Amino acid sequence: MGASPSLPPPPPLRLPPTDLTRKAGRPPRDPAPPPTSFSTPPLEGIAGAAMASTSSKHTKHRRIGEDDEEEELERFDDFTIASSWERFISEIEAICRQWLADGPKNLMHKGAESVLSFENLCMVKHELKHGKRVYSMEYHFMKSAKGKYSYWDDDTHSTQLSFGVDEFLIIAPLSASGVVLDDPESTKLLSSVAIALSNCGSNWPAFVPVHDPSRKAYIGIQNMGTVFTRRFEADRIGSQVPIRLMHLEGLHELFLSKFVLSSTDFPAKVKVNFSMKLTYRTPEHDYDHEETLDSEATESIPENGVASQPRKQWDDDCPWAEWYSAEDPVKGFELTAIWGEKMFEESLEMAEVENASSFDADSWLLHPVVSPYMVDDSIGKFVGFASQLHLLVNAFESAGEAQFLEDYVADNSVPDSSKSSVAVPPPSVVDRVMKDIFNDEVGKSNYVEAESKFGRALKGAPLDSLFAQFCLHALWFGNCNIRAIAVLWIDFVREIRWCWEESEQLPRMKSSSSIDLSACLIHQKLQMLAICIERKKSLNHEKDTNHAHKEGTSNSMEMHIPCTQDAPLMTEDMHEERLHAAEAFGSAAGLSGQLERDILASDMSAFKAANPDAAFEDFIRWHSPGDWVSEGNVDGNSAWPPKGRLSQRMSEHGNMWRKIWNDAPALPVSEQKSLLDSIREGEKVVHYLETLRPQQLLEQMVCTAFKSSADILNKTTYGGFKLMKTKTDQLYATMASTLKSLQGNSDTSDMAGDLKRLCQVFEHIEKLLIFAASIHRKLIDAPRLAQSVFTDYFNYYLPKMGTSLESICYEKEFTTKEKVGMLEREAVSSLFRPPTANQSWRKVLSMGNLLNGHEPIQREIVFSVLEKLSNGHYSSPTPLCTDEQIETHRMYISGTSNDLWVALSVTSWD
């Protein structure tokens, strides 16, 4: 196109250690294979090797190989005997012909392997033996064709990107290094493959890895029909990259030097196609700036003073931060900025591109760098609620070994071999935990409002209740073993008894006149105890106060409404006791009727005290209006007493209500015997807590701990991601179905297995929720992008979310990148905080294309030149279409300021 038509064939790529711009001499026009070393003379060519592989009827047969054999007969040529090298070529040819005949579809059916991390690339391989060496030949092919300019896709193999090929062969020795270290061997190996492919009529490019593995050096060749041959070379500089080659202008001149002899031969303008991909990495959080501020503040503190300011963690304001600090699952972001293919004619234009803003790139792609613990699902790798719940389940398994919790506290009950696993924190830690559990500052917490609607289906204590706080502290007390739980529970019950004896209100227990039967039994008992303490205090302070006051009147202000006692409160086990007693005596109705008679007698006594002149009919009109039939004017005010009569039920002879009315004395509530004996019921609650069996305690702890942990995580702000919300709801449903069978189940072995599987599910949801919270707060100004990034990771993580207790082998890495919209680029660029003064001193910037002061961690460039077939050196003696173009030179460059890797592809006319 723009190059001189008389340009000579390109020299091979030469990368000396310190100067990549040194010029090479003019290579021969014959299609000799590329040299194996970039600093060694060219070796024998493929054409010469091909001539050596044929035999003449009038010449002696020549043998090439490491294990050459002596000719058996010298008086005639035996064409049935081939050399080892010829047999090696023939074996390569047979394998290639088979692969060509099968084609990609049949090869996939025959078990072609998918290349890891590349969905569209497959591979078949075959082992070959030549002399004492064993080689592996791999054929890489694509399932479907890719677009013309799709080499920046993540699904592009490094060989495809480096040399601009689609399918390719790699032949290498089966050794520890996997490369050919000997120059003659590499040349002969590449020649063998080239001859075999030529005999097959295949255009596959073939590559041989050479030199030290750290150099990632290759030589290769591709037969492009009868006219053109394409040669490949690649090498790497791992240190001391020349400053000139750190910038685009110097790299552009390096590319031009591949088809001119000296800098004075540079054409005035050469049209070079250019494409670039820059990868940026967000910096780690810099605590040095905070430390500097701390040191400045410490200067004013006396020597005997203590200056302690804990570092701020990323999740300090997250709901789980009270219990543990989670490692940030998003270690950072990688931003990929891509400049599409453009054409430049001068090196000065490269300097303009280098100084251009990254906002000028054609596309931005964002990829979160995920912490390794998010991928590794081995038990114990992740520390959170799920890990502690797993320890609690282990304690639940061993809860049936003793009848009383005190048995676990004794030292002689623990074998010496297991004392380390059942260690108990010192008494000072126990005291601190007790103070936190019985903290009065949160005593009035309205845990009913804070509870999730899904959590109400779980039979546990509400999140901010006293027993729930005990369970949450027990998760992190020691290593949550049965002995540590026993020690903590005994101290917990001791504090409960002190509150009862001193008539101190229980903290974290909401004042209520009812008992929540949907909660666990321990929470019901604590509710009962809180009510008993409140009534006990009321009896002590208001013993002589008459509460029979007139709060209102009925009808003509003649009747006063009395204060009455509340119905006696009962916990779940009290209801069951009454039911069992009724079944034993065979009169459930009679037992229930006795309770109703007691309540009715109390109400009648209070009514008589408030209305001394009242009759039985007056009580019926107030207490049971349905049993009074009015006979007066319905539209006017009737005289007192109102006209009417009792219902038939109340008028029957021997009616129980009238008998109770006649026997009930006129007593106000303050003088009546309480329907609830607060002293007796309070002592029963404390006795229940002190004699609770370990298995009963652990059953209720497991239910409450799972419920409370889920409720805490459910408070997380994560942007309302729909997939996350659905999984959270599913977690509650799974817990409800699993924990429902825990109540009263004596077979702990089967339940332990189900609970451990539930822990595994809980861990997956917990990890996803923490990831969602991290993504949301980092991309809070780009909600669409945050939603898309989370969806990508959710789809990647979904196959891992099983219930198996075994570690899932999931080797695929998360590499999905999400496209950043033009309006979202500003929010993404804010992730790259400008470097602080300390960071600027640490590293001297040596590359361009800065983003908020940060240079890319990797820069990848593709230079290429296209020529018409009718131009100069690439003209053919045979008539060809004049509009057809061929890529004569292509150079892929990947590197940083300390690393440079160059791959060169050159097409020559044979």
N, C-alpha and C positions, 0 to 999 in steps of 0.2 A: 504494500500500500504506500506508506510514506517513506520506506527505506530505499536505499540505493539499489537499483536492479542488478548491480554487479557485485553485491556482497558475497564474499566467499563463504564456504560452509563454516558452521560455528565450531569453535574449539571446545574441547571438553571442559567441564566445570572443574576449577582448581581452587581449593580453599586452604591456603597455608594458614598456620596457626595465628598469625598476627596481621596478615594483609590479604584480604579477599579480592583486592582489585588488581593483583598481579596478572599480567596478560600472558596468554598462552600462544604458542606458535600455530601456524596454519596446519590443520590436520589433513591427512590424505583423503582423497575423494572416494576411495573404496569403502564399502560398508563394513569396516573393521569394528569389532565390538569395543565398547568403552573400556578404558583402563580401570583396573581394580583399585588402584591407589591414585589419589589426586595429585600426587607429587612424583609418580614413577612414570617411566616411559611407556608408551602404548605397547600392548602385548599383541600376540598373533591375532589375526582377524577371523571372523566367522567364516568368511568365504574360503580362506585357506584351510580352515578346519573342515569345511564341507568337502573340499577337494581331497583332503586326506582320508575321508571316510569312504571313498569309492575305490574300487580295484580295477586294474587294467589287466587284460589278457596277456600282455607282452611285458609286464613289469612285475617285480617281486612285491608281494603284499606287505604293507607297512603296518606295524602294530603300535597303538598308542595306549598307555595305561600304566597303572602302578605295578600290576602283576603281569607284565609282559612275559609271554612264553616263547621259547625257541621254536623256530619252524621245524616241523618233523621231516619234511622233504624239501630239498632245494632244487630238484630237477624239474619240478612243475608247480604251477600255481593251483592251490586247492581253494576254490571259491566257496566251498561249504564251511570253511573255518573263518569266523569273523573275530575281530579283536574285542577285548572287553569293553573298550569305549564304544565300538559300534553296537555291541549288544546293549549297552547302557542307553544309547540314543534310541535304539529300536524299542526298548521297554518304555521309555518316556513317550515315544510316538504312539505305542499301543494304548497307553493309558489316556493320552490326550484324544485319540480317535474315539475311544469309548465315551469319554465325557462329551465330546462334540456330538456324537450320535444320540446320546441320551437327552441332551438339552436340559435347561433349568428345571422344567416341570418333572421330568422323569428322575432327575437327580434328587429332587426334593422328596419324591415318593420312595426313593431307595435309601433314604435316611441321611440326607445332607444335613449338616449341623448349622444351626443359626449362630451367627457370630454375636457374642455377648455385647449388649448395649446397642446393637444395630438391628432394627426390625426388618429392614429390607435387604439384608446381606446374608448369604449362606455360603457354606464352605464344604468342600470335599477334599480329602487328602489321601495320599498313598505313599507308602515307604518304598524306597529304592535302595539297592545295594550296588556299589561300584567299588570293586576291590575290597579293601578293609573298611571303607567308609560307608555309613548308612545315611541316606538323605530322605528328607520329607518334602514332598511336593504338594502344595496346597493350591486349589483353584477356587477363587472367590468370585461369586456371581450374584446378581441382583434378582430378586423375585419379580420386580416390575421396573420399567425404565424410569429414569429420573429426568427432570427438566434440564434445560441447557445451562441455566445459571443457578443451579441448586447446590453448588459445592459448599456453601456456607451452612447448609442444613446440619442439624445435630446427627442425622442419620448417615452422614458421609464418613466413610472410613479414612483414616489418616493417609493411606496410600492413594486412595482416590482423590483426596484433596491435594496432596502434594504433587502428583504427576498428571492430574487431569484425565484419569482413566475411569472406566466403569467396572469392567471385569479384568482380573489379572491373575497371574501365576506367581507364586513365591516358592523357590526351591532353596533349602538350607540344610546343613548337616544336623543330624540328631546328636547334639553335644550340649555341654553345659552353657556355652556362650551362644549357641544357635547362629553363629556367623562363620564365614569363611575367612580365615586369617592369612591364607597363602595366596599370593597373587596368581600364579599359574593355575592353581586349582579353581579359583573364582572365574578366571577367563574361560577355562575349559568347561566348567559347569554351565556358564551362561551360553557358550557356543553350542553345547549339547542340546539345551532346551530350544535354542533358536533354530537349529537344524530340524529337530523333531517337529516344531510348530510349522516350519516352512513345508516340510513333507506332508503335513496334515492339511495345509492350506488355511491355517488358522491365523487370525490377526490378534490373538491375545498378547498383551504385553507381559514380559517375564522379568522378574527381579531376583537378585541374589544379594543378601545382606553380607557386608564385608567389614573388615577392620574390627576395631574394638567395639563391643556392644554399646558403650556409652556414647559413641559418636553417631549412632543410628544411621550409618552410611549404607548406601545401596548403589548398585549398578544394574542397569536393565536395558532391554531392547524390545522393539516392537516392529514386526514386519507389516508394513501398510500397503500390501500389494506388490506389484512388480516394479514400481517406480520409486516409492519413498520408504525410508527407514527412520524410525524414531528411536533416539537413544536417551537414556535417563541416568542421572547421577545425583547423589545427595550426600551431604556431609554436614558436620556440626562443629561449631566453636563453643566450648563450654565455659570459657573465661577469657578475659582480656580482649573483649570485642573492640575493634577500632572505633574511635569516636565518630568517624565519618559514617560508619555503618549503623550508627544508632539513630540516624535521621533519614527521612524519606528521600531527600535529595541524593545522599550517598548511595542508598540502595537502588535508586533509579539508574545512577551511573554504573553501578555494578552490573545491572541487567544489560545495559547498552554495551558494556565491555565484552559481552559474550558473542557479539557478531561484528565487532570492529577490532582492529589490531592495536590501536593506540588512541589516546584522548584527542589527538589532532585529527583523527579520522572520523570523529563523531559527526554525523550529518547535521546539518543545520536544524532540521526538524524531523523527528522520527515519531510517528503516531504509535503510541504505546497504550494499550488497554490496561486500566488500573482498577483494582477492587481491593477493599480493605475491611478488616474486621478487628475491632478493638474490644478487649475484655477488661472491665474495671471491677475491682473488689472493694466493697465498703470497708473502711478501717475498723479495727477492733476498738471497743470503748476505751478511751484514754483516761485512766485514773490519775495520771501524773498532774494534770491541772488541778484536780481536787486536792491532791497531796500538797501541792504548792500552797493552796489557800489554807490548808490545815496547818502547815508549818509556819505560815505568817501569823495565824491566830494563836499558835502555841507560844510565840515569842513573848506575849504579854502574860503568860501563865507563870506563877511562881514555880520554883524548882520542886517544891514539895507537892505541887498540884498535879492532877492527872488530867490529861487532855485525850479524850477518846471520842472519836466521831466515826461511827461505823460507815463503811462504804455503802452507797445506795445501790441496791440490786434492781434489776429490771422489773421484778414482780412485786415490789414493795407494796403497791396498792392493789394487788390482786387478792381475792378472798382467801386463797390457800396460804398466803404469806404468814398468817398467824401460826401456822403449824410447820411449814417447811418452805425452804427457798428452792424453787425449781431451776434447773439449768435452762438457760434460754435455748429453746429448740431451733431457733433461727440464728445461726452464728453470724450471718451477714447476707449480703446479696451480691450476685455477679450480674453486672450490666453489660450486655453485648451491643455495641454500636456498629452498624454495618453501612458502609458506603457501597452502593451498587456500582456496576461496571461503567467507567467513564474513560474518555480518551484524552490523553495529554501528549504534548509535543515537546515540552522543554522541562528541564530539571527544576527550573525556578518555580514552576507550577506546583511541584511537589512540596516545596517549602510553604507555599500558601495553604495547601491541604493540611500540613502538619500544624500550622498555627490557627487553623479554623476551629470553631467551637464544635463540641460534640453534639450540640443541638442541631447542627447541619446534617447529621447522618440521616440516611434514608429511613432507617428503622432502628428501633430500640427493642431489645428483648431482656426480660428480667427473670432471674433464676435465684430462688432462695438457697442458701447454703445450710443444709439441715445437719443438726448435731448427730453424731453416730448413735447416741443412746435411743434416738427415735426409731432407728432401724433394727437395733439389736433387741430382740424380745426375750432374751434369756432371763430367767428369774434372778432377781437381785441386782440387775444392771440399772434398773430405774428405781429411784427412791421417791415415793409419793404415797398417797393414800392407799393405792393398790398394793404396794409392797408391804405396808404395815397391816393391811387387812389379811394378807396371806399369812403373816405371823400370828395374827389373832385366830385364824382358822386352825393353825397348828396347835395353839393353846386349847382350842375347843376340842381337838382330838384327844388331848391328854386330860381333859376335865373329868372324865369318868374314872380315873385311877384312885380317887379318894372321895370320901363322903363329906368332908368338911374342908373349908378353905384353910383353916389353921394347920391342917396336915401338910400343906405345901410350904408353909413358912419355916417349919422346923428344919434345921441344918442336917439332922441325921436322916431326913427323908430323901435327900438328894445324893445320888452316887457321885464319887469324886470325878468320874470321867465326864459327867454332864454338868458340873457346876459352872463351867464357863458359859454354857448356853442358857443357863437359868439364873444369870447374875441379876442382882437387885441393886438399884442405885442407893447411895448413902442416905441416911435420915434427913440430911439437909435438903436433898433434892425432893424427898417425899413432902417435907414441910412446905417447900416452895410450890409444889404442884397443888397441895391442899389449899393454900392461900389463893391460888389462881382459880380453882374450882369454886370456892366459896367467896368469891369476890362480890362485895355488896354493890359495887358500882354498876353492875349489869343485872341487878336483882329484879328490876322492873322491865326487863326486855319482853317485848310482845312477840313471843316466838310463834304464835299462831299466824300472824300476818306474814312473818318471814318464811313460813313453810311453803314448799312447792305443792301445787295441787296434785302432782303425780306422787309426791312422797306420802300423801295421806293414805294411800293403799298399802303402805308398809307398816307393819305393827311394831313400831319402835317409838322412842321418845322424840319429841320435837327438837329441832336443832339447838336452840339456845337454852334448853331446859337443863336442870341440874344433872340428871343421869346421862344425858347426851354429852355434856361437857366432861363427865367422868370417863365415858367411853373414848372420847377423842384424845384425852390426855393419856389414857391407858395405851393407846396405839403407839405413842412415842415414849412411854415410860420404860426405860431399859430397852430390851429387845422384844417387848410385848410377850414374854413367856408367862406360863401359868403361875409361877412363883411370884413374879413381879406384880401380876394382876391381883393375886391374893393379898400381898402386902398393902397395895394401894386400896383395895376394897375394905380391909379391916380398918384402916385409918379413916376412910370415907364414912363408914358406919359409925365410928367413934365420934366424928364431928356431927353426924346426924343426931345421935343420942344427946350430945351436949346442947344442940339447938332445942331439942324437945324438953329436956329437963330445965333449961333456962328460959323457956318460952320465947326464944328468939326466932323470928321469921326465917324460913328457909330461903336462901338466895336463889335467884334464877327460876323461881316458881311463881307463876302469874296468879294473882288473887282471883279465885273463882269459887262459885258455890256449886259447881258440878264437877264430875269426874269424867275424863275422856276415856271411854271404854275402847276406843280404837287404838290407843297407845299400848305399849308393853306394860306388863303388870307392875314392874318396879316403879315406873313413872306414875301409875295409878296410886300405888301405895304412898309415894311422896306427895301426890296431890292430896290424898286423904290426911296425911300427917300435917301438911301445911294448913288445912282447914281446921284440924283439931287444935293446932297451936293457936290459931287465930281465935277460936271459940274459948280456948283455955284462958287466954289473955283477957277476953271480954268478960268471962265469969269472974276473974280476979278483980277487975277494975270497976265493974258495974253490977256488983252482986245485989245491991239493994235498990237498984233503979227500976221503976215500974214502967214498962214499955207499952202498957195498954192505953195508948193515947188515941184520940179520935181524929183520924186522918181524913174522913169524908163521910158523907151520908148518902142514903139511897132515897129515891122518890122524894118525899116531902120533908127531907132533912130530919126525919124522926129516928132513923136507924143509923148507927155508927159502924163503920167497917173496922174490924179489929186487926191487930198484927198477929200473924200466925207463924208457927214453926215451919221451916222447910222440911220437905220429905227427907227421911234419913238417907245418907249417901252410902253407896255400896260399890266396892271394886268388883272386878270380874270374878275373882275367886269367891267373894261373898255371895254373888248371885248363884254361882255353881253350888256352893254349900247349901243354900236354901233349896235349890232344885233337888239336890240329892236327899236332903232331909224330907222333903215333900214326897219323893218317890219311896223312901223307906217307910214313912208313916201312912202312905197311901192316900193322902189328902192334900194335894197341891193347892186346891181351891181354899181349903181351910187355913193353911199356913199363910197364903196370900191375904185371906180375909182378916186374919189377926193383925197384920201390918196395917191394913186399911182401917180397922177399928181403932187402932192406936192413933192414927193420924186424924180420924174423924172426931174422936173424943177430944183431942187437943184443940181442934178448930172450934168445937162446940163450947169448950170451956172458955176460950178466948172471946167467943161471941157473947156468951153470957156475961163475962166481965165487962165488956164494952157496952152492952145493952141489958141492964139488970131486969127490965120489965118485958123483955122479948119472949115470944112464944115459939114453939117448935115450927109453926108456919112461917114466922119471920126468918128463921135460919134457913128453911128450905128455899124461900124466895131469893136469898142472897147466895147460898152455897150451891143449890141445884135448881136453877130457874126452870129447867125442863119438867120438873115434878110439881109445878104450880100452874093450875088452870085458872086464868082470869075470867071473871064474869061481869065486870063493870063496863062503863062506857069506854069504847076504844078510842074515841076522838076527843075526849075531854078529861079533865083532871077529876078523879074520883076521890071521895072522902077517905080519911084514914081510919081504920086500916083498910087497905084495898080489898075489894070483894073478890072472892074466888074460892077455890078448894084445892086440896091436895090431889095428886094423881092417884090412880088406882094402886100403884105399887106402894106408895107411902101411906095409903089409907087402910091397907090390909091389917088384920088383927095380928098382933105380935110382931109388928115391923121392927127390925133390928135397929134402925136409925132412931126411932122414938124411944126405944129402951136405952140406947146409949145417951140420948138427950136427957132422959130422966136421971140417969146415974152420973152425968158429967157435972163436976162442981164448977162454979164461976171463978176461974183463975186466969189472970193475965199470963202472957208468955213468960214473963220474967219469973213467975212463981211456979211454973209447970216443970215437971221432969222432962229434960231434953230427950227428944226422940233419938238423938245421936249422942251416945256417951263418949264425949271427946277424950276423956282420960283413958277409958278402956280401949277405944279404937286406936288411940295414939300408941299405947303400949304394945298393942298387937302388931302395929306396923313396924315398930323398932325391933320387936322380937322376930318378925319375918325377915327383916334385913340381916339380923345377926345370925340367923340359923339357915340362911339360904344355901342350898347345895351348889357345888361348883358348876355342875352341868346346867342347872337352871340359870345361874348367873351368866355363863358364857353364851347360852342360847339367846338371851335377851341383849347381851352386849353385841353379838354378831349382827343381829337385826338393826339395832340402833346405830352401830358404827357404820354399816353400809349406807343406811339412810342418811345419816348426818354428813358423811363424806360426800355423797352425791348432792345433797342440798347445798353444801359449800361450793362445790364445783359449778353447780347450776346458777350461782350468783355471778359467774364470770361474764364480763362484757366482751363479746367477740364479734360484734357487728351484725348479729342476727343471721349468720350463715344458715341457710335452710338445711343443708346436709348435716350440719352439726346439731341443729335443733332436733332433727329427726332421730339421729343416733342417741341423743340424750334421752329422748322420750322412750326409745327402745330399751335403754339401760334400765330405766325405772320399771318397765314392764317385765324385763328379765329378772330383776331383783325380786319383784313381787311374786312371780311364779316360783322362784327358787326358794326364797325365804319362807314362803307360806307353809311348805312342808316341814320346816324346822320346828314349829311349835308342837311340843309333845312327842317328837320323834325320838325314840330310844336308840335307834341304829345310827350311831355317830359316824361309822366308817363310810356308809353310803353317802351320807350328807356331806362329809368332809370332801369327797371327790367332787360333788356338785358345787360346793362352795369354792373350791380351788379353781374350777373352771369359771365360776363367776368372777373371781379375782382377775383372771386373765382377760375377760371381757372388760372389766372395770379399768384395767390398765390401758387397754387400747383406747377407750373413750377418754380417759384422763390425758393421755398423750395428745390425742387430737384436739382436745379442748385447750390445752396449754399452747399447742401450735397455733390454733385459731386466735387465741388472745394475743400472742406475739405478733402474728401477721397483721391483725387488726390495728394494734397501736402503732406499728411501724408504717403502715400504709393507710392511716386514718384519713388522709386528705385525698386518697384515690380509692374509694370504696369498691368500684367496679373491678379494679385491678386486684385488690385484696381478695375479693370473692373468687375471682378466676384463679389466683394462685392457690388458694385453699382448695378449690375444686380439683385442680390438677394433683395436688398432694393427696387429697382424699381418695381419688381414683387409683393412685399409685399404692396407697396404704391398704386399700380395701381387701386385697387378697390375703393380707396378714391377719385380718380380724376374725380368726377362728376361735374356737374354744378349747383347742388342744393344749394339754399341759406341756408338751414337748416344744423345744425351740424350733421355730419354723425356718427352714433354709430358704432365704429369699435374697439371692445375690444381685438382683437387678438394682441398679442405682437410680436415684431420682434425678433425672436430667431435663425434665420438661421446662421449657422457657415460655413465658407469657409475653405477648406483644404489648408494648407500652404505647398508649394513644398519645397524640400530640398534646392534648390538654393535660395529660398525666405526667409529662416529662419533668415539669417543675417540681412536682411532689416527689418523684423518684430522685431527682438530683439533690434534694434536701437530705437524702440518706447519706450523701458524701459530705460530711462536715469538713469545712476547711481545716487543714492541718494546724495543730498548735505549734507554738515556738519550739517545744521539745521535739516534736515529730519532724519539724523542718531541719533541725540540727542533726537528727539521726540519719537522714538520707538525703543525698544530693541528687536532685532531679536531673536526669540525663536524657529524657525522651520528651517528645512533644505530645500534642493531643491531650492536654490536661483537662480534667473535669473537676472544677472547684479546687484546683491545686493538686489533684491526685493524677499520677501518670497511670497508664494501663498496665495491668500485670502481664498482658500478652498482646502482641501486635502481630497480625497475620496479613500478608499482602500477596496478591497475585498480579504479576506483570505478564503480559502476553503481546505478541506481534502476529498479525495476520497478513498473508501475502496471497495475491492472485497467482494461479498456476501459470499464467502466461508471462509473468514478470521475471526477467533476468535468470538467475540461477535456478529458479524453480520452474522454468519453462520446460515443457516436454516435447520431444520430437513428434509425439503422437498428438493428433487434434484433441483438445480438451475444451470444455466449456469455459469461456473466458471469465464468467462471473463466479466460478467456483473459487473458494478461498481455503487456505490451509493454515493452521496454527504452526508457524515455523519455530517460534521460541516461546517458552513459558517458564517462568520462575516463580516458585512459591517460597516465601520467606516467613519464618515464624521465630519470634524471639523477644527478648527483653534487653535491658542494658547490660546484662551479664551472660546472655545466652543467645546464640544465633544459629538457626538451622535453615539450610538452603537446599532446595530441590530444583534441578534444572531439567527441562525437556527440550530436545532439539530435533527438528525434522530435517533430513537431508535427502537430496535427490541422488539415487543410485544409478 
